[in-house]
Amino acid sequence: MRDTALSVLDALAAERAIALQVDAPLAPLTTLRVGGSADRLAAPHSSDELLACLRLAHEAGVAWMVLGNGSDIVVADAGFRGLVIRNRARGVWIDETVLIAESGVPLALLVKRATGLGLTGLEFAISIPGSLGGAVWANAGAHGAEMAGVLEWVEAWDSGSDAIDTLSPADCGLAYRESRFKHSAEVVLRAALHLERGEPTQIAARVAAIHAQRLATQPLAEQNAGSVFRNPPGDHAGRLIDEAGLKGMRVGSASVSRLHANFILSDRGGRAADVRSLAEQVRDAVEDRFGVRLAYEIEFVGEWDPPAGSAE
């Protein structure tokens, strides 16, 4: 059945001049650098091309996944069966103090663009390694701010109706590391961020200070997927993991960072199964010690066999 669907996918892609890579390694496309290959990989460079790839997968009846900057994700060692769409749509437009961008733009690039234009309000996002689409999907945040505070509107495609809708922030169901997009078959195509005029040198100084703090407190030089767990109400996941004495804990090729306990590091050539096993052991240890069941911030995708636990 899967081979038949892939044959249909290949035929439709050829008709529509959409280039597909076969058996594409996914590890190099993620910040953790683990995991297997995708049956097929597409790399659209605009929101129109992204939409064409989404419709292609939908019509062919194959499983699909949109991949942004590859942070906050752990791909299974067995890879992903279906089409992975690597979102390279990076168009950016400015309308007075509103910054409009396609969903594949890295947040760091948007921060630099806003800073150069003397627009303030997005400085916090220099600490977030993902793309705009992923940041909206997760309502990403840092340093006391989050995407919900700057979002003006979101343009999203609904795979169920094949409709493109423009949604207000209220429509998006934004909460701590939550949005409607985590629970629907909708994909963010573009988004608009409302910012304010500011003094460029002051904005740049804030961006530099936040970036320096990130460099000092996060293991950026090592392979990681970002924060593994969400912070529980009134506390920090990193503090609980540290207090449980788990810094440096290792399972195979994966270890808990000694710099920031809410980061799991992977050795070169590491295994996704080690990362997931270690994450589950950390989760269980924190629950045993403090009675707090940590919720994942990272996502486990692909073919996990046998199941290694819940990625709630």
C-alpha positions as CSV (number, residue, x, y, z in Angstrom):
1,M,0.0,0.0,0.0
2,R,2.8,2.4,0.9
3,D,4.7,1.6,-2.3
4,T,1.6,2.2,-4.3
5,A,1.0,5.6,-2.6
6,L,4.7,6.6,-3.2
7,S,4.3,5.6,-6.9
8,V,1.3,7.9,-7.1
9,L,3.3,10.7,-5.3
10,D,6.2,10.3,-7.7
11,A,3.9,10.4,-10.8
12,L,2.0,13.5,-9.6
13,A,5.3,15.2,-8.7
14,A,6.7,14.6,-12.1
15,E,3.5,16.0,-13.7
16,R,3.8,19.1,-11.6
17,A,7.5,19.6,-11.9
18,I,8.0,19.2,-8.1
19,A,11.5,17.8,-7.3
20,L,11.6,14.9,-4.8
21,Q,14.6,13.4,-3.2
22,V,14.4,9.6,-2.6
23,D,15.4,8.1,0.7
24,A,16.6,11.5,2.0
25,P,18.7,11.5,5.3
26,L,16.9,13.6,7.9
27,A,19.6,13.8,10.6
28,P,21.6,16.5,8.9
29,L,18.4,18.6,8.7
30,T,17.9,18.7,12.4
31,T,19.8,20.3,15.2
32,L,20.1,17.1,17.2
33,R,21.5,15.3,14.1
34,V,20.0,11.9,14.8
35,G,17.4,9.8,13.0
36,G,16.9,7.9,9.7
37,S,15.7,8.9,6.2
38,A,12.4,10.0,4.7
39,D,10.9,8.1,1.8
40,R,10.7,11.4,-0.1
41,L,11.8,14.9,0.6
42,A,10.7,18.2,-1.0
43,A,12.2,21.6,-0.4
44,P,9.7,24.4,-1.4
45,H,11.2,27.9,-1.5
46,S,7.9,29.9,-1.3
47,S,4.6,29.7,0.4
48,D,3.0,28.9,-3.0
49,E,5.5,26.0,-3.5
50,L,4.9,24.8,0.1
51,L,1.1,24.7,-0.6
52,A,1.8,22.8,-3.9
53,C,3.8,20.2,-1.9
54,L,1.1,19.9,0.8
55,R,-1.6,19.3,-1.8
56,L,0.6,16.8,-3.6
57,A,1.0,14.7,-0.5
58,H,-2.7,15.0,0.3
59,E,-3.8,13.9,-3.2
60,A,-1.3,11.0,-3.3
61,G,-2.6,9.8,0.1
62,V,0.9,9.7,1.7
63,A,1.8,10.7,5.2
64,W,3.5,14.1,5.3
65,M,5.4,16.3,7.7
66,V,6.6,19.9,7.4
67,L,10.1,20.4,8.7
68,G,11.4,23.9,9.5
69,N,14.8,24.6,11.0
70,G,14.9,21.1,12.6
71,S,14.9,22.2,16.2
72,D,12.6,20.8,18.9
73,I,12.3,17.5,17.0
74,V,13.7,14.0,17.3
75,V,13.4,11.8,14.2
76,A,13.3,8.1,14.8
77,D,16.2,5.9,13.7
78,A,13.9,4.2,11.3
79,G,13.1,7.5,9.7
80,F,9.8,8.8,8.3
81,R,7.5,6.9,6.0
82,G,6.1,9.4,3.6
83,L,6.9,12.9,2.4
84,V,8.9,15.3,4.5
85,I,8.5,18.9,3.3
86,R,11.5,21.0,4.2
87,N,10.1,24.5,4.4
88,R,12.5,27.0,2.8
89,A,9.8,29.7,2.1
90,R,11.6,32.8,3.4
91,G,9.9,35.8,1.9
92,V,9.7,38.9,4.1
93,W,7.7,42.1,3.7
94,I,7.3,45.2,5.8
95,D,4.1,47.3,6.1
96,E,4.9,50.2,8.4
97,T,5.5,48.5,11.8
98,V,4.0,45.1,10.7
99,L,6.5,42.4,9.6
100,I,5.0,39.8,7.3
101,A,6.9,36.7,6.6
102,E,6.6,33.2,5.1
103,S,6.6,30.4,7.6
104,G,10.1,29.0,6.7
105,V,12.0,32.2,7.7
106,P,14.3,31.5,10.7
107,L,13.4,33.7,13.7
108,A,16.9,34.9,14.1
109,L,16.8,36.4,10.6
110,L,13.5,38.1,11.4
111,V,15.1,39.6,14.6
112,K,18.0,40.9,12.6
113,R,15.7,42.4,9.9
114,A,13.5,44.0,12.5
115,T,16.6,45.4,14.4
116,G,18.0,46.9,11.2
117,L,14.7,48.6,10.5
118,G,14.4,50.0,14.1
119,L,11.5,47.8,15.0
120,T,11.2,46.5,18.6
121,G,9.2,43.8,20.2
122,L,10.9,40.7,18.7
123,E,14.2,40.8,20.5
124,F,13.3,37.8,22.7
125,A,13.2,35.6,19.6
126,I,16.9,35.7,19.0
127,S,17.0,32.9,21.6
128,I,14.6,30.7,19.6
129,P,16.4,28.5,17.0
130,G,13.3,27.6,15.0
131,S,11.4,29.0,12.0
132,L,8.4,31.4,12.1
133,G,6.0,28.6,11.3
134,G,7.3,26.4,14.1
135,A,7.3,29.3,16.5
136,V,3.6,30.0,15.8
137,W,2.8,26.3,16.0
138,A,4.4,26.1,19.5
139,N,3.7,29.7,20.6
140,A,7.4,29.8,21.3
141,G,8.8,32.1,23.8
142,A,11.8,33.2,25.8
143,H,12.8,35.9,28.4
144,G,9.3,36.5,29.5
145,A,7.8,37.0,26.0
146,E,6.1,34.8,23.5
147,M,4.8,34.8,20.0
148,A,1.2,35.5,21.2
149,G,2.4,39.0,22.2
150,V,3.4,40.0,18.7
151,L,1.2,38.0,16.4
152,E,-1.1,40.0,14.2
153,W,-2.6,37.3,11.9
154,V,-1.8,33.9,10.6
155,E,-2.5,32.5,7.1
156,A,-3.0,28.7,7.3
157,W,-3.9,25.9,4.9
158,D,-6.5,23.3,6.2
159,S,-5.9,19.9,4.7
160,G,-9.4,18.8,5.4
161,S,-11.2,21.5,3.4
162,D,-8.2,22.6,1.2
163,A,-9.1,26.1,2.3
164,I,-6.6,28.9,3.1
165,D,-7.8,30.9,6.1
166,T,-6.6,34.1,7.7
167,L,-6.8,33.7,11.5
168,S,-6.6,36.2,14.3
169,P,-4.5,35.5,17.4
170,A,-7.7,34.7,19.3
171,D,-8.5,32.1,16.6
172,C,-5.2,30.4,17.1
173,G,-5.8,29.0,20.6
174,L,-2.5,30.3,21.9
175,A,-1.3,29.3,25.4
176,Y,2.0,28.3,27.0
177,R,3.7,26.3,24.2
178,E,0.3,25.6,22.7
179,S,-1.8,26.5,19.7
180,R,-4.6,25.1,17.6
181,F,-2.1,23.9,15.0
182,K,-0.8,21.3,17.4
183,H,-4.2,19.6,17.3
184,S,-5.4,20.1,13.7
185,A,-4.3,19.3,10.2
186,E,-3.5,23.0,9.4
187,V,-0.2,24.3,8.3
188,V,1.0,27.9,8.8
189,L,1.9,29.5,5.4
190,R,2.6,33.1,6.5
191,A,2.2,35.2,9.6
192,A,2.3,38.9,10.4
193,L,3.9,40.4,13.5
194,H,3.0,43.8,15.0
195,L,6.1,45.6,16.3
196,E,6.8,49.2,17.4
197,R,9.3,51.9,16.4
198,G,12.4,52.0,18.5
199,E,16.0,53.3,18.5
200,P,18.1,50.9,16.5
201,T,21.2,50.9,18.7
202,Q,19.1,50.2,21.8
203,I,17.3,47.4,20.1
204,A,20.6,46.0,18.9
205,A,22.0,46.2,22.4
206,R,19.0,44.2,23.8
207,V,19.4,41.6,21.1
208,A,23.1,41.3,21.9
209,A,22.5,40.9,25.6
210,I,19.9,38.2,25.1
211,H,22.1,36.3,22.7
212,A,25.1,36.5,25.1
213,Q,22.9,35.1,27.9
214,R,21.9,32.3,25.6
215,L,25.5,31.5,24.7
216,A,26.4,31.4,28.4
217,T,23.5,29.2,29.6
218,Q,22.8,26.8,26.8
219,P,25.0,24.2,25.1
220,L,24.8,25.7,21.7
221,A,28.1,24.2,20.5
222,E,26.8,20.7,21.0
223,Q,24.1,18.7,19.2
224,N,20.8,19.2,20.9
225,A,17.1,19.8,20.1
226,G,16.5,22.7,22.5
227,S,14.5,22.4,25.7
228,V,13.3,18.9,26.1
229,F,10.5,19.5,28.6
230,R,8.0,22.3,29.2
231,N,8.3,24.2,32.4
232,P,5.6,23.0,34.9
233,P,3.5,25.7,36.4
234,G,5.5,27.9,38.8
235,D,8.7,26.0,38.3
236,H,11.4,25.2,35.8
237,A,12.1,21.8,34.3
238,G,15.8,22.4,34.3
239,R,15.8,23.1,38.1
240,L,13.9,19.9,38.8
241,I,16.2,17.8,36.6
242,D,19.2,19.4,38.3
243,E,17.9,18.9,41.8
244,A,17.2,15.2,41.0
245,G,21.0,14.9,40.3
246,L,20.6,14.0,36.7
247,K,23.1,16.4,35.0
248,G,25.6,14.3,33.1
249,M,23.3,11.2,33.1
250,R,24.0,9.1,30.0
251,V,22.2,6.4,27.9
252,G,24.4,5.2,25.1
253,S,25.1,8.2,22.8
254,A,22.8,10.6,24.6
255,S,23.5,12.6,27.8
256,V,21.9,15.3,29.9
257,S,23.8,18.6,29.5
258,R,25.9,19.7,32.5
259,L,25.4,23.3,31.4
260,H,21.6,23.3,31.3
261,A,19.8,20.3,32.6
262,N,16.8,20.7,30.3
263,F,18.9,19.9,27.3
264,I,19.8,16.4,26.0
265,L,23.0,16.2,23.9
266,S,23.7,13.6,21.2
267,D,27.2,12.4,20.3
268,R,28.2,12.4,16.6
269,G,26.6,9.5,14.9
270,G,24.3,9.1,17.9
271,R,21.0,7.2,18.0
272,A,17.5,8.7,18.4
273,A,16.5,5.7,20.5
274,D,19.2,6.7,23.1
275,V,17.8,10.2,23.2
276,R,14.2,9.0,23.8
277,S,15.2,6.4,26.3
278,L,17.2,9.0,28.3
279,A,14.4,11.5,28.2
280,E,11.9,8.9,29.5
281,Q,14.3,8.0,32.3
282,V,14.8,11.6,33.3
283,R,11.0,12.1,33.2
284,D,10.4,9.1,35.5
285,A,13.2,10.2,37.9
286,V,11.8,13.7,38.3
287,E,8.3,12.3,38.9
288,D,9.6,9.8,41.5
289,R,11.5,12.6,43.3
290,F,9.1,15.5,43.1
291,G,5.7,14.0,42.0
292,V,5.8,16.2,38.8
293,R,5.2,14.5,35.4
294,L,7.1,16.7,32.9
295,A,5.5,17.3,29.5
296,Y,7.6,17.2,26.4
297,E,8.4,20.3,24.5
298,I,10.3,18.4,21.8
299,E,8.4,16.2,19.4
300,F,9.2,12.6,18.5
301,V,8.4,11.9,14.8
302,G,8.7,9.0,12.5
303,E,8.7,5.2,13.0
304,W,9.3,4.4,16.6
305,D,9.3,0.6,17.0
306,P,8.9,-0.6,19.6
307,P,7.3,2.4,21.2
308,A,9.5,4.1,23.8
309,G,6.9,6.0,25.7
310,S,4.4,8.8,25.2
311,A,5.4,12.1,23.6
312,E,2.7,14.1,25.2
